[in-house]
């Protein structure tokens, strides 16, 4: 392992500016080969309460800083992230499994949110509104909500923390996060760099542990946590929303997806193929915005399938440090779940054009299924693996109906060149994000989030601070009364 990576490995939670040990520990392994990477202290619920308490104590001073001062802290954190991009990427590849090139991209992507919100911190403003009479003045100000709690997933262990923490800190909030136990080292490395950046004790806390339910409940039920943010499955999101109800805390949810990828007969097919490859196979299909259902119009169906198959055949699987395009899924069980969906689709009438021959292990072969229809389980469920499902359609209206036939509403994609069709389809799609002739749509300047059972709230962009701020209206009276 690169010595620069070793320097960033921390083995305990980061609470109130210090590394807090524990008698219990859990192992973090290389997802491609099972080799041990580190033993990490397994945080208790008492330690989570300690983290929340430290964030509460740190909040008044952090909120009281000028926006420029908070911006400087974030700028320093961003700079350190980029200085250590290579080491952070190798660590991410080892504990998560994604190819190194993708890991480097994630580090830059996550750091981009820190840089973005360092600038947005300076742009938090209010309003002066017309009053009902001349003796009043109406002021509207924005204030940080307080302590923010968050739970983040294993598929983007750096970026999912960065885009939540950066917004919270920019707004003047303090932050407590429980990262996924599968990938804690990336989160702790980020905390180490935040520490080096001089971010004050208690402002950023990272609590790592295997007691997902217990640690999560501390965040959702604590009266000292003013806002809760979660990225993960819709099933878990429903539970967490209910848990937050007792304290009526503000909640934002980025939940599951079932993205359609529509190819119309006027599309640039080569461009659609490139978009399909990056949208579907990034992180071996383990992204909430990856294309799940490929809807291809009759006239171009055969051409699209032939060209896509050639590209997919060329994908190489292996350890992410070995220059491959496809790494392992996060666990053997995850691969088994993907294969269960594929097997079910075949039993229901789908045809395997490529792959689908998994036996065991975390590596799932890139797979293409044709003859998929809306009655199949694989059409309605999030696959979270490197599997393309092909659905043939005839008309624009049919494509829109198929695309919207899901409880999810996170991301969607379509390829077309007719300008009228572009606007009609974009207007008709019931999704929070629409990629038009693009397979990669997320960036710090854009509002990331969904509708329906994909959640609510937005991360990134100028809208990304809204969930971390409360609006205060001030009515000043007596303006016309003199001495």
C-alpha positions in Angstrom: 0.0 0.0 0.0 1.2 3.5 -0.9 2.7 5.1 2.3 0.7 8.2 1.5 -2.4 6.1 1.9 -1.3 4.7 5.2 -0.8 8.2 6.5 -4.5 8.9 6.0 -5.9 5.7 7.6 -7.5 6.4 11.0 -8.9 3.7 13.2 -11.5 5.4 15.3 -14.3 7.9 15.2 -13.6 11.6 15.0 -15.5 13.4 17.8 -15.0 16.9 19.1 -11.7 17.2 17.3 -10.2 14.0 18.7 -10.0 10.3 17.7 -12.1 8.3 20.1 -11.2 4.7 20.7 -13.4 1.8 21.8 -12.9 -1.7 23.2 -14.8 -3.2 20.2 -13.6 -3.1 16.6 -14.6 -4.3 13.2 -12.6 -5.2 10.1 -12.4 -3.2 6.9 -11.4 -5.4 3.9 -10.3 -4.9 0.3 -13.6 -5.6 -1.6 -11.8 -7.2 -4.6 -9.8 -9.8 -2.7 -10.9 -9.8 0.9 -7.5 -8.8 2.2 -7.7 -6.9 5.5 -7.0 -3.2 5.4 -7.6 -2.0 8.9 -9.4 -2.7 12.2 -11.6 0.3 13.2 -13.1 1.0 16.6 -16.8 0.2 16.6 -18.6 3.3 18.0 -21.3 2.9 20.6 -24.5 4.9 20.9 -22.9 6.7 23.9 -20.2 8.0 21.5 -22.9 9.1 19.0 -24.5 11.1 21.8 -21.1 12.6 22.6 -20.7 13.6 19.0 -24.1 15.3 19.0 -23.4 17.1 22.2 -20.0 18.4 20.9 -21.8 19.6 17.7 -24.3 21.4 19.9 -21.6 23.1 21.9 -19.7 24.1 18.8 -22.7 25.5 16.9 -23.0 29.1 18.4 -19.3 29.9 17.7 -19.3 28.4 14.2 -22.6 30.1 13.3 -21.3 33.3 14.6 -18.3 33.4 12.2 -18.5 35.6 9.2 -19.4 33.8 5.9 -15.9 34.8 4.7 -14.3 33.0 7.7 -16.3 29.8 7.1 -15.4 30.0 3.4 -11.7 30.1 4.2 -11.9 26.9 6.3 -13.8 25.1 3.5 -11.2 26.4 0.9 -8.4 24.9 3.0 -10.2 21.6 3.3 -10.8 21.5 -0.4 -7.1 22.3 -1.1 -6.0 19.4 1.1 -8.5 17.0 -0.5 -7.1 17.8 -3.9 -3.5 17.6 -2.7 -4.2 14.1 -1.4 -6.4 13.0 -4.4 -4.3 10.1 -5.4 -4.0 8.6 -1.9 -7.7 9.2 -1.1 -8.5 7.5 -4.4 -6.4 4.4 -3.7 -7.9 4.1 -0.3 -11.4 4.4 -1.8 -10.7 1.8 -4.4 -9.4 -0.7 -1.8 -12.3 -0.4 0.6 -15.1 0.2 -1.9 -14.0 -1.7 -5.1 -14.5 0.9 -7.9 -11.7 1.3 -10.5 -9.0 3.8 -9.6 -9.9 6.2 -12.4 -13.4 6.4 -11.1 -12.2 6.8 -7.6 -10.0 9.7 -8.6 -13.0 11.2 -10.3 -15.1 10.8 -7.1 -12.5 12.6 -5.0 -12.5 15.5 -7.4 -16.3 15.5 -7.6 -16.7 15.5 -3.8 -14.1 18.1 -3.3 -15.9 20.2 -5.9 -18.9 20.5 -3.6 -16.6 21.8 -0.8 -15.2 24.4 -3.2 -18.6 25.3 -4.5 -20.2 25.8 -1.0 -17.1 27.7 0.1 -18.2 30.3 -2.5 -21.9 30.0 -1.8 -21.3 30.7 1.9 -20.6 34.3 0.8 -23.9 34.6 -1.0 -26.3 33.9 1.8 -28.6 36.9 1.7 -32.0 38.1 2.7 -34.7 40.5 1.6 -36.3 43.8 2.4 -40.0 43.5 1.5 -42.7 46.2 1.0 -44.6 46.6 4.3 -48.4 46.9 4.8 -48.0 50.5 5.9 -45.5 53.2 6.0 -44.7 52.7 9.7 -43.3 49.2 9.2 -40.3 47.7 7.6 -40.1 43.9 6.7 -36.8 42.2 6.9 -36.2 38.6 5.9 -33.0 36.9 7.1 -31.6 33.4 6.8 -30.1 31.5 9.8 -28.4 28.1 10.1 -30.8 25.5 11.4 -28.3 24.1 14.0 -26.9 20.6 14.4 -27.2 18.4 11.3 -27.1 14.6 11.4 -26.5 12.5 8.3 -26.2 8.9 7.2 -24.3 8.2 4.0 -23.9 5.1 1.8 -21.0 2.9 0.7 -21.2 3.5 -3.0 -19.8 7.0 -2.9 -18.2 7.2 0.5 -16.3 10.4 -0.1 -18.7 12.4 -2.3 -21.9 11.7 -0.4 -20.3 13.1 2.8 -18.7 16.1 1.0 -21.9 17.4 -0.6 -23.8 17.2 2.7 -21.1 18.4 5.1 -19.9 21.3 2.8 -23.5 22.7 2.6 -24.1 22.4 6.3 -20.8 24.0 7.3 -21.2 26.8 4.7 -24.6 27.6 6.1 -23.2 27.8 9.6 -24.4 24.4 10.9 -22.4 21.8 12.7 -22.3 18.3 11.4 -22.4 14.7 12.6 -22.3 11.8 10.1 -22.5 8.1 10.4 -20.9 6.6 7.2 -21.6 3.1 6.0 -19.6 0.5 8.0 -18.5 -1.1 4.7 -16.5 2.0 3.8 -15.5 4.0 6.9 -11.9 4.7 6.0 -12.7 7.3 3.3 -14.9 9.2 5.8 -12.2 9.2 8.5 -9.6 10.3 6.0 -11.8 13.3 5.1 -12.1 14.0 8.9 -8.3 13.9 9.2 -7.9 16.5 6.4 -10.7 18.7 7.9 -8.7 18.5 11.1 -5.5 19.6 9.3 -7.5 22.4 7.7 -8.2 23.8 11.2 -11.9 23.3 11.2 -12.8 23.8 14.9 -13.5 20.9 17.3 -17.1 19.8 17.3 -18.0 21.3 13.9 -17.4 18.1 12.0 -17.9 14.7 13.6 -17.6 11.3 12.0 -19.0 8.3 14.0 -18.2 4.9 12.5 -19.8 1.7 13.7 -21.7 -1.5 12.8 -24.8 -0.7 14.9 -26.6 1.0 12.0 -30.0 1.0 13.8 -28.7 2.2 17.2 -26.4 4.9 15.8 -29.0 6.0 13.3 -31.7 6.2 16.0 -29.6 8.6 18.1 -29.5 11.0 15.1 -33.1 10.7 14.2 -34.6 11.0 17.7 -32.2 13.5 19.3 -33.9 16.8 20.1 -30.5 18.4 19.6 -30.4 17.5 15.9 -32.3 20.1 14.0 -32.0 18.5 10.5 -31.4 15.0 9.3 -30.1 14.0 5.8 -30.0 10.5 4.4 -28.8 8.9 1.1 -29.8 5.3 0.7 -32.7 3.0 -0.1 -36.3 4.0 -0.1 -37.1 1.2 2.3 -34.7 2.5 4.9 -35.6 6.1 4.1 -39.3 5.5 5.1 -38.2 4.2 8.5 -35.9 7.1 9.1 -38.6 9.7 8.1 -40.9 8.1 10.7 -38.2 8.2 13.3 -37.6 11.9 12.7 -41.3 12.7 13.1 -41.2 12.7 17.0 -39.0 15.7 17.0 -40.4 17.3 13.9 -36.9 17.9 12.6 -36.2 19.0 9.0 -35.5 16.0 6.8 -34.0 15.6 3.3 -33.9 12.3 1.5 -32.0 11.1 -1.5 -33.4 7.6 -2.0 -33.6 4.9 -4.6 -33.9 5.2 -8.3 -35.1 3.3 -11.4 -33.8 5.5 -14.2 -35.1 5.1 -17.7 -32.6 5.6 -20.6 -34.7 6.3 -23.7 -33.2 6.1 -27.2 -35.5 7.7 -29.9 -35.1 6.9 -33.6 -33.7 10.4 -34.3 -30.9 10.0 -31.8 -27.2 10.1 -32.5 -26.7 6.4 -31.8 -23.0 6.5 -31.2 -23.5 9.3 -28.7 -26.3 7.3 -27.0 -23.9 4.3 -26.7 -21.3 6.4 -25.0 -23.9 7.8 -22.7 -25.2 4.3 -21.9 -21.8 3.0 -21.0 -21.0 5.7 -18.5 -24.5 5.8 -17.1 -24.9 2.1 -16.6 -21.4 0.7 -15.8 -19.9 3.4 -13.6 -19.2 1.8 -10.2 -20.4 -1.5 -11.7 -23.9 -0.1 -11.9 -24.0 0.6 -8.1 -25.3 4.2 -8.3 -28.7 5.5 -7.6 -28.8 7.5 -10.9 -27.5 4.8 -13.2 -29.7 3.7 -16.1 -31.9 0.8 -15.1 -34.3 0.4 -18.0 -33.1 0.9 -21.6 -36.1 1.9 -23.8 -35.2 1.8 -27.5 -37.4 2.7 -30.4 -38.1 0.0 -33.0 -36.3 1.5 -36.0 -32.9 1.8 -34.1 -33.3 -1.1 -31.7 -31.1 -3.6 -33.6 -28.3 -1.0 -34.3 -28.2 0.1 -30.7 -28.1 -3.4 -29.3 -25.3 -4.5 -31.7 -23.1 -1.5 -30.9 -23.8 -1.7 -27.2 -22.9 -5.4 -27.1 -19.5 -4.7 -28.7 -18.7 -2.1 -26.1 -19.9 -4.3 -23.2 -17.9 -7.3 -24.4 -14.7 -5.1 -24.2 -15.2 -4.3 -20.5 -12.5 -5.8 -18.2 -13.3 -6.9 -14.6 -10.8 -7.2 -11.8 -9.2 -5.3 -8.9 -9.7 -1.6 -9.3 -6.0 -0.8 -9.1 -5.3 -2.9 -12.1 -6.6 -0.6 -14.8 -10.0 -2.4 -15.3 -13.4 -0.9 -16.0 -15.5 -3.1 -13.7 -14.7 -3.8 -10.1 -16.5 -6.0 -7.6 -19.9 -5.4 -6.2 -19.8 -4.3 -2.5 -20.4 -7.9 -1.2 -21.0 -11.4 -2.4 -24.6 -11.0 -1.2 -25.1 -8.0 -3.5 -24.0 -10.0 -6.5 -26.4 -12.8 -5.5 -29.2 -10.3 -5.3 -28.4 -9.0 -8.8 -28.3 -12.6 -10.1 -31.7 -13.3 -8.5 -33.2 -10.5 -10.5 -31.6 -11.6 -13.7 -32.7 -15.2 -13.2 -36.2 -14.1 -12.4 -36.3 -12.1 -15.7 -35.1 -15.1 -17.7 -37.8 -17.2 -16.1 -40.3 -14.6 -17.0 -39.3 -14.6 -20.7 -36.2 -12.3 -21.0 -33.3 -13.4 -23.2 -29.7 -13.2 -22.1 -27.6 -11.6 -24.9 -24.4 -11.3 -22.9 -23.2 -12.4 -19.4 -25.6 -13.6 -16.7 -23.4 -16.6 -15.9 -22.5 -15.7 -12.3 -21.8 -18.5 -9.8 -20.4 -17.0 -6.7 -18.2 -14.1 -5.5 -18.6 -10.3 -5.6 -17.8 -9.9 -9.3 -20.9 -9.9 -11.5 -20.3 -10.2 -15.2 -21.6 -7.3 -17.4 -24.9 -8.5 -18.6 -27.4 -7.6 -21.4 -31.0 -8.8 -21.3 -33.4 -8.4 -24.2 -37.2 -9.0 -24.3 -37.8 -7.3 -21.0 -41.3 -5.9 -20.3 -43.0 -3.9 -17.6 -44.5 -7.0 -16.0 -41.1 -8.3 -14.9 -39.6 -7.8 -11.5 -36.4 -6.4 -13.0 -38.3 -3.6 -14.7 -39.7 -2.2 -11.4 -36.8 -2.9 -9.0 -33.5 -1.1 -8.7 -30.8 -3.5 -10.0 -27.6 -2.0 -8.5 -25.4 -4.0 -10.7 -23.9 -4.1 -14.3 -27.1 -5.3 -16.0 -28.7 -3.7 -19.1 -32.4 -4.4 -19.6 -33.7 -3.7 -23.1 -37.3 -2.8 -23.8 -38.5 -2.1 -27.3 -41.1 0.7 -27.9 -42.9 2.1 -30.9 -44.2 5.6 -30.1 -43.1 8.6 -28.1 -46.2 8.3 -25.9 -45.4 4.7 -25.2 -41.8 5.5 -24.2 -43.0 8.2 -21.8 -45.6 5.9 -20.2 -43.0 3.2 -19.7 -40.4 5.6 -18.3 -42.9 7.0 -15.8 -44.2 3.5 -14.8 -42.2 3.5 -11.5 -42.6 4.6 -7.9 -39.2 6.3 -8.2 -38.4 9.7 -9.7 -34.7 10.4 -9.3 -32.8 10.5 -12.7 -33.8 9.9 -16.2 -32.0 10.1 -19.6 -33.1 10.3 -23.2 -31.4 10.8 -26.6 -33.1 12.7 -29.4 -32.3 15.5 -31.8 -35.7 16.8 -32.7 -36.0 20.0 -30.7 -39.8 19.7 -30.3 -39.4 16.1 -29.0 -36.7 17.2 -26.6 -39.0 19.7 -24.9 -42.1 17.5 -25.0 -40.3 14.5 -23.4 -38.5 16.6 -20.8 -41.8 18.1 -19.8 -43.5 14.7 -19.5 -40.8 12.8 -17.5 -41.7 12.6 -13.8 -38.1 12.8 -12.5 -36.1 15.3 -10.5 -33.3 15.2 -13.0 -33.3 14.7 -16.8 -30.2 14.0 -18.8 -30.8 15.0 -22.5 -28.1 13.6 -24.7 -25.9 13.2 -21.6 -25.1 10.2 -19.5 -23.4 12.0 -16.6 -25.5 14.7 -15.1 -24.3 15.4 -11.6 -22.1 18.3 -10.7 -21.8 20.8 -7.8 -23.6 23.6 -9.8 -26.7 21.4 -10.4 -29.5 20.6 -7.9 -29.3 16.9 -7.2 -32.5 15.2 -6.0 -35.7 13.4 -6.9 -39.5 13.3 -6.7 -42.0 10.6 -5.8 -40.4 7.9 -3.6 -36.9 8.9 -4.6 -37.1 11.6 -1.9 -37.1 15.3 -1.5 -34.7 18.1 -0.9 -31.8 19.1 -3.2 -28.0 18.9 -2.8 -25.5 21.1 -4.7 -26.3 24.3 -6.6 -27.5 27.6 -5.2 -30.5 25.7 -3.9 -28.4 23.3 -1.8 -28.2 25.7 1.2 -31.9 26.0 1.6 -32.4 22.8 3.6 -29.7 24.0 6.1 -31.2 27.5 6.6 -34.3 28.7 8.3 -36.1 31.9 7.2 -36.7 34.5 9.9 -39.2 37.4 9.2 -38.7 40.6 11.2 -41.4 43.2 11.3 -40.0 46.6 12.4 -42.7 49.0 13.6 -42.8 52.6 14.8 -40.8 53.9 11.9 -43.0 57.0 11.5 -43.1 57.9 15.2 -40.6 60.6 16.0 -39.3 61.7 19.4 
